[in-house]
Amino acid sequence: MTARVTRTICNQLIRRGIDLCHLYRHAALAVSEPGLRTVLGEEAQTLAVLVAELQREVVRTGGEPRTRGSWRAALRCRLVDSMARATARRDHTWIRALVQDEGALLHAYERAIADLPEESAQGLRRQLPRLRGIHLDMHSLAGAAHS
């Protein structure tokens, strides 16, 4: 597998990570519970660190890392924001959206680890525990919001 394939896969993860980070930041401003705002802000910071590490991996392989997410991220924020405003349980709507998108990012990481050469996959493996930590946090929040 070539460095080009590694760059492509990492740039896809970067885009998804930036998109999710944007959604977390938007949610942190939109939710009503102050403690939840703090948690979502911290999760956004963790994702930003993961994105920066992926960007360094792309540079290491001689590529140009993505620095922006997709246009879908802004659309997703507006959609979730509209759904949240239409319900009495706004915070729960944000949490559900974050759980869904975060789960998709986690699965994309796991697929990338399986597809990348060992050297490139090592960096993703180091990031995986932090991403799984976010995943567990969000599922815990979703369970608490459901109660």
N, C-alpha and C positions, 0 to 999 in steps of 0.2 A: 504494500500500500504506500502510496507516495505522500510527500509532505503536502501536496495540493489537496488530497482527500482529507487529511488531518485539518488543514485550514478551513476547508468547506464545512466539515462537521462542527468544528469549534465555533465558526462564525454563525452557524445555525443556532447553536446553544447560546451564544452571546446575544443574538437577537431575541430569543425566547426569554433569556434572563433579564434583559433590559425591559422587555414588555412587562414581565411579571413585577419587576422592581417598580416600574411606573404605576402599575395597578396597586401595589402595596402602599406606595406613597399617597396615591389618590385616596385610597381607603382610609389611611391614617388621618387624613384631613376630614373625611366624610362621616366617620363613625361618631357616635355620641358618647360612648364610654371612654373616659380619660385613660384608664389602664389599658384598654384595647388599643387606643391611639399609640401609646408607648410601645406596646408589643409589636404592632404593625410597623412602626418606624424602625425598630431594631431589626426586624426581619428584612426590611428593605435595605438596611445597611449591610446585613450579611450577604444578601443577594448581590449588592454592588461589589463587594469584595470578591465573590465568586466570578462575577463578570470580568473584573480587572485581571484576575488570574488567568482566565481563558484568553483575554486579549494578549497577555504576555506570552502565552503558548503560541498564539498565531504569529506574533512578532518573532518568536524563537525559530519558527519554521520558515521565516522569510516572507511572511504575508502581511497584508494590511488588515488589521482587525476591524470589525464593525464597531461603530460608535453610537449607532442609533437603532432603535427598535423598529417595529413595523407600523404601518398605518393602522393595522388592525387593533393595536394596543389602545389608541385613542378612541376608536370606535367601541372597543370592549368597555373602557372606562365609562363612556357615556351611557352605554346600554345598562351596565350594572347600576350606575348612579340613578338612572330612570326607574329601574326595577326597585331599587332601595327606597326611593322617594314615594313609590306607590304602595308601600307596605308599612305596617306598624312596626315590624321587626327589621328595621334598616340594618342594624349591625349584623344580624344573622344573614341577611342577603349578601353583604360584603364578605363575610366569612365563608359562606358556601362558594362564592365565586373564586375566592382565593384558594380554597382547598382544591377545587377542580383544576385551576390553572397550575397550581404548584404540583399537583399530582402528575399532570402532563409533562411538566419540566423534569421531574424526577424520573419518569419513564424514558424521556428522551436522553437523559444522562446515562441511564442503564443500557439503553440500546447503543449509544455512542461508545461506551466502554467495551461492549461486545464487538463493535465494528472496527475500532481503532487499533493500530499497532501498540504493542505493550508499552513502549516508551511514552507515547502520547496518552494512553489510557491511564498511566500511573497518576498523572496530574488530576484527572477526573476522579480517580479512586480516592485521592486525598480529599477532594471536595465533597464526595458523596456523604460522609457522616454529617457534615453541616447541613446539607440539603435534606437529608433524612430527619435531622433535628427540626428543621422548619416544618417538614411534613407532619411530624408527630405533634408539634405545637399547634398547628392549624387543626388537626383532627381533634385534639383536646379542646380547643376553643369551639369547634363545631359541636362537639358533644355537650359542652357546657351551655352553649347558646340554645341547643335543642331542648334542654331540660326546663 
